[in-house]
Amino acid sequence: MSLTIKEIDYENSKDLSKLESALKNWFSNPKDLNFADPNTQYPFDMKKWININYKLNKIETIALYNDDWIIGFGGVKFFEK
């Protein structure tokens, strides 16, 4: 088992494809989606989610990989003083 942490690049189609695949499975239940992001409506829409949470709010996303599979992810927002 090889664990690595990488930043998701929203301009990289390979990164987006892997993240979208994981999120569609994780957010297939409306309750799970509501728990992760109460502002996102069901069914999960990857493009809308990226625009709202990451491009507008400038949140950086990191993913935890086990070999080539995403097994976790998180968002980090940096605030300027």
Backbone bond lengths (Angstrom), bond angles and torsions (degrees), N, CA, C in turn:
res aa  C-N    CA-C-N  psi(-1)  N-CA   C-N-CA  omega(-1)  CA-C   N-CA-C  phi
1 M - - - 1.458 - - 1.523 107.88 -
2 S 1.326 115.36 131.68 1.455 121.57 -179.27 1.521 109.48 -125.28
3 L 1.341 117.78 108.46 1.459 122.19 -179.81 1.514 110.27 -96.64
4 T 1.348 115.51 134.07 1.451 120.88 176.51 1.521 108.97 -140.48
5 I 1.320 115.56 153.57 1.465 121.81 175.18 1.519 107.24 -115.37
6 K 1.338 115.36 129.10 1.463 120.63 -179.25 1.525 109.23 -134.71
7 E 1.326 115.35 149.35 1.456 120.54 173.67 1.523 108.45 -80.13
8 I 1.339 116.49 137.34 1.459 121.61 176.98 1.522 108.24 -81.67
9 D 1.309 115.85 129.80 1.464 122.27 176.65 1.523 107.74 -101.97
10 Y 1.331 117.01 112.08 1.465 120.94 -176.07 1.523 113.38 -72.56
11 E 1.325 117.16 -5.42 1.459 121.52 174.90 1.533 110.83 -95.35
12 N 1.327 117.23 -9.37 1.456 122.57 -177.83 1.529 109.16 -95.59
13 S 1.325 117.12 113.89 1.466 120.98 -175.65 1.529 112.40 -64.12
14 K 1.336 117.79 -30.17 1.468 120.34 178.23 1.531 110.53 -67.31
15 D 1.350 116.66 -44.70 1.468 120.56 176.42 1.528 110.67 -60.55
16 L 1.327 116.60 -46.21 1.469 120.76 -178.47 1.516 112.02 -63.14
17 S 1.305 116.54 -40.69 1.461 120.59 -179.67 1.525 111.20 -61.45
18 K 1.338 116.25 -45.14 1.470 120.15 178.86 1.524 111.27 -64.80
19 L 1.338 116.93 -44.55 1.460 120.54 -179.21 1.528 111.00 -65.53
20 E 1.319 116.82 -43.43 1.466 119.85 -179.90 1.530 111.06 -62.60
21 S 1.309 117.24 -40.84 1.459 120.88 178.52 1.530 110.93 -60.57
22 A 1.323 115.96 -44.77 1.473 119.99 179.54 1.520 111.01 -65.92
23 L 1.333 117.44 -46.29 1.463 120.68 -175.69 1.523 112.72 -67.59
24 K 1.322 117.69 -36.73 1.473 119.44 178.03 1.517 111.08 -61.35
25 N 1.334 116.51 -36.55 1.464 119.59 177.29 1.523 111.08 -73.96
26 W 1.330 116.64 -44.66 1.467 120.27 -177.97 1.521 111.71 -66.62
27 F 1.330 118.10 -34.42 1.465 122.08 -175.99 1.522 112.67 -102.95
28 S 1.322 117.95 27.45 1.465 120.90 178.53 1.528 111.26 -74.82
29 N 1.319 117.15 -17.64 1.462 122.79 177.40 1.534 108.12 -102.35
30 P 1.356 117.85 125.29 1.470 119.97 -179.35 1.526 113.98 -55.69
31 K 1.322 118.17 -33.49 1.469 121.18 -179.88 1.531 110.98 -67.41
32 D 1.329 116.51 -38.20 1.465 120.06 178.07 1.525 110.73 -66.62
33 L 1.323 116.26 -41.70 1.460 120.91 179.02 1.525 110.00 -63.75
34 N 1.322 117.16 -43.72 1.466 121.71 179.32 1.522 110.88 -63.83
35 F 1.319 117.47 -37.53 1.468 121.12 178.22 1.535 110.58 -65.55
36 A 1.338 116.75 -41.73 1.466 120.92 -177.62 1.520 111.85 -73.36
37 D 1.341 116.72 -38.74 1.467 120.78 -178.04 1.521 109.16 -154.82
38 P 1.331 118.23 94.66 1.463 121.61 -176.99 1.528 113.92 -60.38
39 N 1.334 117.84 -17.92 1.464 120.42 -179.37 1.521 113.36 -85.79
40 T 1.316 117.71 -7.47 1.460 121.74 -179.07 1.514 109.93 -96.14
41 Q 1.324 115.20 131.71 1.455 120.47 -178.78 1.525 111.09 -89.31
42 Y 1.325 114.71 151.37 1.465 121.89 175.43 1.520 108.27 -84.77
43 P 1.308 122.33 142.71 1.449 128.50 -0.06 1.524 111.21 -77.23
44 F 1.315 115.61 157.67 1.454 123.02 -177.36 1.523 110.91 -62.34
45 D 1.341 116.00 130.91 1.465 122.79 178.06 1.526 107.76 -123.67
46 M 1.319 116.53 107.35 1.469 122.25 -174.46 1.524 112.57 -58.46
47 K 1.322 118.31 -47.25 1.469 120.86 -177.23 1.523 111.54 -62.38
48 K 1.326 116.40 -43.06 1.464 120.40 179.19 1.532 110.25 -65.77
49 W 1.323 116.32 -41.90 1.457 121.95 -179.67 1.527 110.90 -60.76
50 I 1.334 116.64 -43.35 1.471 120.93 178.64 1.523 110.18 -64.32
51 N 1.323 117.44 -46.74 1.463 120.63 -178.07 1.523 112.21 -61.28
52 I 1.315 116.87 -44.69 1.468 120.56 -177.22 1.522 111.87 -72.90
53 N 1.306 116.68 -51.08 1.464 120.51 -170.80 1.514 115.14 -85.07
54 Y 1.293 117.67 -28.75 1.454 117.99 -171.16 1.519 113.75 -115.82
55 K 1.294 118.58 -42.83 1.465 119.25 -179.46 1.524 110.95 -78.23
56 L 1.328 118.66 -45.46 1.460 120.57 -178.74 1.525 111.89 -73.50
57 N 1.308 116.89 -40.88 1.465 121.00 -177.16 1.523 113.24 -93.66
58 K 1.321 117.00 -2.17 1.462 123.11 177.82 1.531 112.86 52.58
59 I 1.313 114.83 51.11 1.455 121.17 177.42 1.524 108.18 -95.09
60 E 1.330 116.57 133.90 1.460 121.81 176.40 1.526 108.09 -90.17
61 T 1.323 116.17 139.89 1.454 120.85 -178.90 1.523 109.82 -111.59
62 I 1.335 114.83 133.83 1.454 120.52 172.89 1.527 107.59 -119.04
63 A 1.327 115.53 147.17 1.465 120.45 179.87 1.520 109.30 -125.15
64 L 1.323 115.10 143.43 1.453 122.15 174.58 1.523 107.13 -99.15
65 Y 1.317 115.63 122.02 1.457 121.66 -178.31 1.518 110.56 -109.21
66 N 1.325 115.77 140.05 1.458 123.00 166.80 1.514 104.51 -109.73
67 D 1.326 115.73 105.59 1.461 122.76 -169.23 1.521 107.68 58.38
68 D 1.331 119.84 -110.77 1.463 121.09 -177.31 1.536 111.98 -109.47
69 W 1.332 117.41 9.11 1.470 121.96 -176.49 1.523 110.35 -105.13
70 I 1.336 116.44 134.25 1.467 120.25 174.54 1.524 108.01 -77.38
71 I 1.331 116.06 123.73 1.463 120.12 179.21 1.525 111.95 -114.67
72 G 1.322 116.65 -3.43 1.460 120.99 176.86 1.517 109.13 -174.22
73 F 1.347 115.17 158.24 1.456 118.68 176.87 1.513 108.60 -154.66
74 G 1.310 115.31 162.71 1.461 120.40 178.73 1.506 109.83 -154.90
75 G 1.309 114.39 159.14 1.461 120.67 178.62 1.512 111.03 -114.29
76 V 1.324 115.74 143.11 1.453 121.85 179.82 1.518 107.97 -128.05
77 K 1.332 116.12 127.62 1.459 120.65 176.78 1.521 107.93 -113.60
78 F 1.333 114.79 127.23 1.454 120.52 179.66 1.530 108.41 -98.79
79 F 1.323 115.95 131.74 1.450 121.64 179.21 1.520 109.80 -104.62
80 E 1.314 115.76 136.82 1.454 120.15 176.23 1.521 109.20 -85.24
81 K 1.330 116.52 147.49 1.469 119.74 178.45 1.499 110.16 -78.48
